[in-house]
Amino acid sequence: MSEELPQGGREVLWDPNDLLELASMRMPFGKYQGRLLTDLPEPYVVWLANQGFPEGKLGRMLQAVYEIKANGLEYLFVPLQKEGLRR
């Protein structure tokens, strides 16, 4: 992910490749191990948000999934699905 800018909070700037990476990243552990992060059930992602996301890249990716799902932006992944980029 790109740098964060402090402007009254944390704002994350996205590189277009981040969305591609997010769309292909899989959950490495737990009940949903092996499932694409973008396919995690929203209640599970909300639960993770309440528990605290893990540190590092996985945590940042899960936080992005949370924001996307919470704001109804799942449509961002539709072009990736249609292009067969999901593995």
Biotite code that builds the C-alpha atoms (Angstrom):
import biotite.structure as struc

atoms = struc.array([
    struc.Atom([0.000, 0.000, 0.000], chain_id="A", res_id=1, res_name="MET", atom_name="CA", element="C"),
    struc.Atom([1.101, 3.543, -0.530], chain_id="A", res_id=2, res_name="SER", atom_name="CA", element="C"),
    struc.Atom([2.002, 6.108, 2.073], chain_id="A", res_id=3, res_name="GLU", atom_name="CA", element="C"),
    struc.Atom([-0.427, 7.453, 4.631], chain_id="A", res_id=4, res_name="GLU", atom_name="CA", element="C"),
    struc.Atom([-1.064, 11.180, 4.826], chain_id="A", res_id=5, res_name="LEU", atom_name="CA", element="C"),
    struc.Atom([-1.991, 12.805, 8.134], chain_id="A", res_id=6, res_name="PRO", atom_name="CA", element="C"),
    struc.Atom([-4.929, 15.099, 7.391], chain_id="A", res_id=7, res_name="GLN", atom_name="CA", element="C"),
    struc.Atom([-7.146, 15.001, 10.444], chain_id="A", res_id=8, res_name="GLY", atom_name="CA", element="C"),
    struc.Atom([-6.810, 11.233, 10.424], chain_id="A", res_id=9, res_name="GLY", atom_name="CA", element="C"),
    struc.Atom([-5.314, 8.495, 8.345], chain_id="A", res_id=10, res_name="ARG", atom_name="CA", element="C"),
    struc.Atom([-5.856, 8.691, 4.620], chain_id="A", res_id=11, res_name="GLU", atom_name="CA", element="C"),
    struc.Atom([-4.409, 5.934, 2.486], chain_id="A", res_id=12, res_name="VAL", atom_name="CA", element="C"),
    struc.Atom([-3.351, 6.625, -1.080], chain_id="A", res_id=13, res_name="LEU", atom_name="CA", element="C"),
    struc.Atom([-3.800, 3.638, -3.362], chain_id="A", res_id=14, res_name="TRP", atom_name="CA", element="C"),
    struc.Atom([-1.639, 2.417, -6.170], chain_id="A", res_id=15, res_name="ASP", atom_name="CA", element="C"),
    struc.Atom([-3.785, 0.715, -8.866], chain_id="A", res_id=16, res_name="PRO", atom_name="CA", element="C"),
    struc.Atom([-1.738, -2.457, -8.381], chain_id="A", res_id=17, res_name="ASN", atom_name="CA", element="C"),
    struc.Atom([-2.907, -2.612, -4.749], chain_id="A", res_id=18, res_name="ASP", atom_name="CA", element="C"),
    struc.Atom([-6.447, -3.373, -5.913], chain_id="A", res_id=19, res_name="LEU", atom_name="CA", element="C"),
    struc.Atom([-5.177, -6.181, -8.145], chain_id="A", res_id=20, res_name="LEU", atom_name="CA", element="C"),
    struc.Atom([-3.161, -7.629, -5.288], chain_id="A", res_id=21, res_name="GLU", atom_name="CA", element="C"),
    struc.Atom([-6.089, -7.348, -2.894], chain_id="A", res_id=22, res_name="LEU", atom_name="CA", element="C"),
    struc.Atom([-8.376, -9.106, -5.361], chain_id="A", res_id=23, res_name="ALA", atom_name="CA", element="C"),
    struc.Atom([-6.068, -12.133, -5.491], chain_id="A", res_id=24, res_name="SER", atom_name="CA", element="C"),
    struc.Atom([-4.927, -12.348, -1.852], chain_id="A", res_id=25, res_name="MET", atom_name="CA", element="C"),
    struc.Atom([-6.210, -15.292, 0.193], chain_id="A", res_id=26, res_name="ARG", atom_name="CA", element="C"),
    struc.Atom([-6.914, -15.617, 3.903], chain_id="A", res_id=27, res_name="MET", atom_name="CA", element="C"),
    struc.Atom([-3.921, -17.475, 5.359], chain_id="A", res_id=28, res_name="PRO", atom_name="CA", element="C"),
    struc.Atom([-5.551, -18.839, 8.533], chain_id="A", res_id=29, res_name="PHE", atom_name="CA", element="C"),
    struc.Atom([-8.750, -19.573, 10.415], chain_id="A", res_id=30, res_name="GLY", atom_name="CA", element="C"),
    struc.Atom([-12.202, -20.698, 9.430], chain_id="A", res_id=31, res_name="LYS", atom_name="CA", element="C"),
    struc.Atom([-11.930, -19.037, 6.017], chain_id="A", res_id=32, res_name="TYR", atom_name="CA", element="C"),
    struc.Atom([-8.359, -20.119, 5.246], chain_id="A", res_id=33, res_name="GLN", atom_name="CA", element="C"),
    struc.Atom([-7.766, -20.179, 1.496], chain_id="A", res_id=34, res_name="GLY", atom_name="CA", element="C"),
    struc.Atom([-10.730, -17.952, 0.640], chain_id="A", res_id=35, res_name="ARG", atom_name="CA", element="C"),
    struc.Atom([-10.104, -14.743, -1.274], chain_id="A", res_id=36, res_name="LEU", atom_name="CA", element="C"),
    struc.Atom([-10.111, -11.765, 1.094], chain_id="A", res_id=37, res_name="LEU", atom_name="CA", element="C"),
    struc.Atom([-12.716, -10.092, -1.081], chain_id="A", res_id=38, res_name="THR", atom_name="CA", element="C"),
    struc.Atom([-14.994, -13.122, -0.641], chain_id="A", res_id=39, res_name="ASP", atom_name="CA", element="C"),
    struc.Atom([-14.893, -13.119, 3.155], chain_id="A", res_id=40, res_name="LEU", atom_name="CA", element="C"),
    struc.Atom([-18.384, -12.727, 4.652], chain_id="A", res_id=41, res_name="PRO", atom_name="CA", element="C"),
    struc.Atom([-19.053, -9.190, 5.809], chain_id="A", res_id=42, res_name="GLU", atom_name="CA", element="C"),
    struc.Atom([-19.966, -10.259, 9.386], chain_id="A", res_id=43, res_name="PRO", atom_name="CA", element="C"),
    struc.Atom([-16.567, -11.954, 9.677], chain_id="A", res_id=44, res_name="TYR", atom_name="CA", element="C"),
    struc.Atom([-14.755, -8.863, 8.411], chain_id="A", res_id=45, res_name="VAL", atom_name="CA", element="C"),
    struc.Atom([-16.697, -6.713, 10.904], chain_id="A", res_id=46, res_name="VAL", atom_name="CA", element="C"),
    struc.Atom([-15.770, -9.156, 13.674], chain_id="A", res_id=47, res_name="TRP", atom_name="CA", element="C"),
    struc.Atom([-12.094, -8.858, 12.680], chain_id="A", res_id=48, res_name="LEU", atom_name="CA", element="C"),
    struc.Atom([-12.379, -5.068, 12.737], chain_id="A", res_id=49, res_name="ALA", atom_name="CA", element="C"),
    struc.Atom([-13.792, -5.204, 16.264], chain_id="A", res_id=50, res_name="ASN", atom_name="CA", element="C"),
    struc.Atom([-11.060, -7.613, 17.409], chain_id="A", res_id=51, res_name="GLN", atom_name="CA", element="C"),
    struc.Atom([-8.314, -5.600, 15.754], chain_id="A", res_id=52, res_name="GLY", atom_name="CA", element="C"),
    struc.Atom([-6.730, -6.399, 12.423], chain_id="A", res_id=53, res_name="PHE", atom_name="CA", element="C"),
    struc.Atom([-3.420, -8.257, 12.441], chain_id="A", res_id=54, res_name="PRO", atom_name="CA", element="C"),
    struc.Atom([-0.198, -6.302, 11.994], chain_id="A", res_id=55, res_name="GLU", atom_name="CA", element="C"),
    struc.Atom([1.477, -5.817, 8.649], chain_id="A", res_id=56, res_name="GLY", atom_name="CA", element="C"),
    struc.Atom([0.353, -6.266, 5.086], chain_id="A", res_id=57, res_name="LYS", atom_name="CA", element="C"),
    struc.Atom([-2.448, -8.735, 5.886], chain_id="A", res_id=58, res_name="LEU", atom_name="CA", element="C"),
    struc.Atom([-3.937, -6.311, 8.403], chain_id="A", res_id=59, res_name="GLY", atom_name="CA", element="C"),
    struc.Atom([-3.823, -3.453, 5.900], chain_id="A", res_id=60, res_name="ARG", atom_name="CA", element="C"),
    struc.Atom([-5.468, -5.622, 3.258], chain_id="A", res_id=61, res_name="MET", atom_name="CA", element="C"),
    struc.Atom([-8.194, -6.775, 5.654], chain_id="A", res_id=62, res_name="LEU", atom_name="CA", element="C"),
    struc.Atom([-8.802, -3.178, 6.692], chain_id="A", res_id=63, res_name="GLN", atom_name="CA", element="C"),
    struc.Atom([-9.208, -2.262, 3.018], chain_id="A", res_id=64, res_name="ALA", atom_name="CA", element="C"),
    struc.Atom([-11.699, -5.124, 2.567], chain_id="A", res_id=65, res_name="VAL", atom_name="CA", element="C"),
    struc.Atom([-13.594, -3.854, 5.603], chain_id="A", res_id=66, res_name="TYR", atom_name="CA", element="C"),
    struc.Atom([-13.780, -0.313, 4.199], chain_id="A", res_id=67, res_name="GLU", atom_name="CA", element="C"),
    struc.Atom([-14.839, -1.573, 0.777], chain_id="A", res_id=68, res_name="ILE", atom_name="CA", element="C"),
    struc.Atom([-17.599, -3.795, 2.194], chain_id="A", res_id=69, res_name="LYS", atom_name="CA", element="C"),
    struc.Atom([-18.769, -1.236, 4.774], chain_id="A", res_id=70, res_name="ALA", atom_name="CA", element="C"),
    struc.Atom([-19.159, 1.384, 2.045], chain_id="A", res_id=71, res_name="ASN", atom_name="CA", element="C"),
    struc.Atom([-20.829, -0.877, -0.518], chain_id="A", res_id=72, res_name="GLY", atom_name="CA", element="C"),
    struc.Atom([-17.923, -0.727, -2.934], chain_id="A", res_id=73, res_name="LEU", atom_name="CA", element="C"),
    struc.Atom([-17.704, -4.444, -3.767], chain_id="A", res_id=74, res_name="GLU", atom_name="CA", element="C"),
    struc.Atom([-18.444, -3.539, -7.394], chain_id="A", res_id=75, res_name="TYR", atom_name="CA", element="C"),
    struc.Atom([-14.791, -2.480, -7.646], chain_id="A", res_id=76, res_name="LEU", atom_name="CA", element="C"),
    struc.Atom([-13.902, -6.162, -7.943], chain_id="A", res_id=77, res_name="PHE", atom_name="CA", element="C"),
    struc.Atom([-16.396, -7.010, -10.717], chain_id="A", res_id=78, res_name="VAL", atom_name="CA", element="C"),
    struc.Atom([-14.052, -6.061, -13.595], chain_id="A", res_id=79, res_name="PRO", atom_name="CA", element="C"),
    struc.Atom([-11.351, -8.218, -12.051], chain_id="A", res_id=80, res_name="LEU", atom_name="CA", element="C"),
    struc.Atom([-13.741, -11.176, -11.890], chain_id="A", res_id=81, res_name="GLN", atom_name="CA", element="C"),
    struc.Atom([-14.809, -10.684, -15.508], chain_id="A", res_id=82, res_name="LYS", atom_name="CA", element="C"),
    struc.Atom([-11.224, -10.517, -16.717], chain_id="A", res_id=83, res_name="GLU", atom_name="CA", element="C"),
    struc.Atom([-10.467, -13.834, -15.046], chain_id="A", res_id=84, res_name="GLY", atom_name="CA", element="C"),
    struc.Atom([-7.867, -12.324, -12.776], chain_id="A", res_id=85, res_name="LEU", atom_name="CA", element="C"),
    struc.Atom([-9.295, -14.108, -9.744], chain_id="A", res_id=86, res_name="ARG", atom_name="CA", element="C"),
    struc.Atom([-7.548, -17.343, -8.994], chain_id="A", res_id=87, res_name="ARG", atom_name="CA", element="C"),
])
